[in-house]
């Protein structure tokens, strides 16, 4: 009798399609910038993304072959590395600053974005630690509070880069994992109530964040200033109609949309491929979410379940925020669209996440075949 493949081909196909769409969209979004810069090739962003994709596939393969229980040995080291890397972005000559933003660590021509590593690191740490200390999580002082401190510390370090989008994702995924790990809802509601004040302060007292909210609520009030981005996002999505203007024929990417190859790439796809193109992307992410949660449900043990929940929420949450901003359903936060937006650190961490999901799925099938669980 022929054995069924252990690899989750369904998940792999969905991710492959998203990566292919991403390279093609970056190819289109980046071409105009290459032509006006004599020092840059017309398709430089797309070629760089292909290089990162090649490296990411290797990372995915390695992560898919590595038994996910391996991470239990190093979860404390992982979280310490995450905190250290977030601090290093502020070290002169090592951390790279662009327009007052500290988000990168440079090693010669190579640079990484620690906030992307933090997203993966917090999931590995919390999943492993919650399994190890499962009986303590119902206690506020001895269980819930230590995790709250870790999440808050990483949240604040990412916020002061500043990177609100990544900070919100990290906090959101962190609390989802704590809840899935057995925390009391009353503890979480108490913390959420206390967290309203600092969030309100960070928005109302910091100029550009306050402007983003104003622009979201009433972009027409300043169409050439703070309302410029949301208005042109609307125009880009609306101009695409049902079928789009055609590959490479979008106008809004021509210096109207800020960062068309990263945060605004969903709008570029909407203009060039229309409602059909954006619906395909939404459908692929919905399928991914369903598949990820199915892997979590069938996981061999609690660690596999928590890892799968965290990784699925991480990727799906980022996609939801990015598409929400692109359609002006949400205010601007600066969140990448997984597998599609340009960016090496984001692509690598997303593909590693897929590798871990594939390994959990593989272990589930092996355990089912052997008649064991946990």
N, C-alpha and C positions, 0 to 999 in steps of 0.2 A: 504494500500500500504506500502510495506517495505521501511523504510528509508535507504538512503545510509550512510555508516559510515563516520563520520566527520574526522577521522584520515587519514592522507595521507599514506596509506599502501604501496604505490609504493616507496616513499622515505624511509620509515621505513625498507622495505625489502633490498634495496640497502645498507643502512648503516649497517644493521645486517650482511649481507654477507661480507662487508669490515672488520667488527670487528672480525668475525669468522676467516677469512683469516689471520688477524693480529695475533691473538692468536696462530694459527697453525705455522705461520712463525717464531714467537718469540720462540716458543717451539723448533723448529728445529735449529734456529740460536744460542740459548743459551745453548743447551745441552753440547757441547764440553767444554765450560767454567766452567760449574758445575762439570764436571768430574775431572778437573785438580785442583780444589779448594776444599779442604777437608771441609772447613767451609761453603760451599754453596751447596744447593741441585741442582741436575742436571737440574731441570726445574724451578729454582727459578724465573727467569724473567717472564716466562709464568704464573706462579702462581700469581706473583705480578700484572701482567697485568689483570688477571681475577678478582682480588680484585678491581682494579681500574675500570674495566668494570662494575662490579656490582654496585659500587658507582655511576659511570657515568650514568647508566640506571636510577637510582633514581633521579639524577639531571635532566636528560632528561624528565622524567615523570613530575617532578615539573615544569620545564620550559614550557612544552607543555600545562600544565593546567593554567598557569599564563598568563592573558591577556597582550599582549605585550605593551599596552598603559601604563601599570604600570611603565615601565622604565622611562617615561617622568618625573616622580616625583623625580627621584634620579640620573639623568644623570650627574649633576655637581659633586655629591658625588662620583659617579663611577670614573670619570676622576681624581679627587683628590686622591682617593684610589690607582688608577693605578700609578700615579706619585710617591706617597709616597712609595709604594711597590717596585718600581724600584730603589728608593734611598736606601731602607733598605738593599739591597743586598751588599752594601759596608760597612755596620755597622759591626764591629768585633763581633764575637760570635753569631750574629743573621744571618748575611749573610754567606753562605758557599762558600769557594773558592777551586776550583780544578784546578791544573796546571795553576794558574794565571787567571782563568776565574771566574767571579762573576755572577752567574746566578740563585742562589737558596737562599731562606730564610728557615731556619730550626726552627722548634718548637718541640724539643725533637727528636723523631724518625720520625716525619712528616716533609716533606719539599715540598715547592711549587716553581714553576718557574714563577716569575712575568711577564716575557716577554710574556708568553702564556696568562695570564690574560689581558695584555695590548692589545692584538689583539682583544679580545672580547670587552674590555672596550672602545676602540677608536671607534668601530662600534656603540655601544649603544649611546655614547656621541654625535658623529657627526650626527647620524640619528635623534635623538631627538632635538638637537640644530638647525639643518638645517631646520626642520619643524617649529620650534618656530620662527626662524629669517629668513624665506625664502626670504622676500623682500630685505634683506640687502646683500645677497650673491653676487649680481652683483656689489656692491661697493667694491673696492680693500681695502681701509683703514678700513671702518666700517664693512665689511663683510668677505672678503676673507682672509685678513691679520691675524685676530685673530685665525682662524682655522689653518692657515699656521704655526703660532707660536706654537700652541698646538701639531700639528703633528711633527714639527721639534724638539721640546723638548723631546717628547717620543722617536723619532727616535735616537736622540743623546744619551739619557740615555741607550737605548738598545745597541747602537753601542759600548759604552765604557765598556760594560760587559766583553768581546765583543761578540756580536751575530749579525753578518751581515745579515744572512738569515732572522731572525725575524724582524730586522730593515727595510729591504727592503719590506717585506710583509706588515708591518704596514704602511709605507709610500705609497706603491702602493694602498692598499685598501682605505686609507685615501683620496687620490686624486680621486679615482674612485667615492667615495661617494660625494665629493665636486662637481665633475662634474655632477653627477646624481642629486645633489641638486640645480643645476642652475648656477654654477659658469661660468664666461666667459672663453672661450678657450684661449683668448689672455693673461689673467692673469696666466693661468696654463702654457702656453708655456714660458712666461717670467720667471717664477719661475724655470721651468725645465732647461732653459738655464743657469740660475745662479747656479743651483745645480750641474752642470757638474763639475765645478772646485773643490768643496769640495769632491765629490765622487772620482774624479781623484786623489786628494791628499791622501785620505784615503787608496787608493789601491797602489799607486806608492811609498808612503813614509813609509808604514807599511810592514815590511818584509814578514810575513807569507801570507798576502793578495796578495802581488806582486808575491810570489812564486806559489800561487794557479793559478794565471793567466798564468804564465809561464808553469806550469805543464799541464794546460788545452790545451794550444796551442801546446806544444811539450813535451809530457810526456816521450818520448824515450830519451830525452837529459839527464835525470837523473833517470833511472829506479829503482834504489835502494833508491832514496831520494825523492824529491818532486814529481816525476812522478810515485811513487809506487802505490798510491791510484787510480788515473785514469786508469792506466794500468791494475790493478787487477779488477777494475769495468768492464772494457771491456772484460777481460778474463772470468769473471763470467757470464756476459750476453751471450757472445758468446758460452761458453761451454754448455749452456742449450739446444741449438738447437731448434727444434720444440716442442718436448714434455718434455724436461728436463731430468735430471739424476735420478729423483725420489725423493720422500719426504725423507729428512734427509741425502741424499747422496752427497750433494754439498761439494766441497773441499775448495773453496775460503773463506768460513766462518771460516775455521780452521786457524785463526790468520793471514790471508792475507788481508782480508777486515777489515778496521777499523770500529768499532762499527757496526757489522753486524745486530744487533738487533734494531738499530735506523736509522741512516742516510742511511746506505747501505742495508736496508732490501729488497728494490725492486730488487737489484742485486742478493740477496740470492734467492728470489722467481724466478727470471729469470733463475738461474742455475739449480734449482731443479724442476721447473715446465715449463721451456722453454717459447717459444714465445706464446704458448697457454695460459699459466698462466699469463704472464704479459699483454697480450691482454685483458684478462678478467678483470684485475684491471683497465686498461685504459678505457675499456667499462663502467665499473661501475661508474667511476668518470665522464665520459661523460654524462651518464644518470643522475647522481646526479646534474651536472651543468645545464642540460636541465630542470630538475625538479625544481631546486632552482630558475632559472630565470622565469619559468612558474608561480611559487608562487609569485614572485615579480610582474609579469605582472598582476596577478589577485588579488593582495593585495587590501584590502578594502579602504586604504587611503595612503597618501604619506609616513607616518611613516613606515607602513608595507612594502611598496615598497623599501624604503631605507635600512631598516634592512635586508630584504631578499637579496637584491643586495650585500650588504656588507658581509653578512655571506656566501653567495654562492661564492663570489670572494675570501674570506679568505681561505676556504677549497680547492677550485679548484686551486687557485694560489699556495698554499703550495704543493699540489699534483704535479702540473706541474713542479715546481722547483725541488722537490725531484727526480722525474722520469727523468728530464732533466740532473741532476747531475749524477744519476746512469748510464745513457746511454752515459755520457760524451758529451752531447750536450751543457751543461752549466758548467761553472767552479764551484768548490766546494763552497758551502755557508753554509752548516750545517742546512738544513731545514728538519723537520720530515715529514713522509708520514702519513697524517691524518687517524686515526682509525687503522692503521696497525703498525706504528713504536712504539717501547716500550717507555712509558713515561706517568706517571699519569696526570700531568698538561695538557699536550697536549690532551690526551684522554678526560679528563673532560670538557675542554673548547669546544672541538669539539662536544661532545654530548649535551652540553648546547646549542650550536649554532643550532643543529638539533632540540632540543626541542622548541626553539623560532620559527624556520621555520615551525614546525608542528602547532604551535599555530596560526601563520599568515594564514596558509592554512585552519585551522579550522574556523577562523573568516571569511575568504572569503566565505566558504561554508555556514556558518550561515547567513551572510548578503545576499547571493544570494537566499537562501531559504526564507528569510524575505522580499526580494525585495528592499533592501537598499544597499547603498555604501557610505563609508566615514562617 
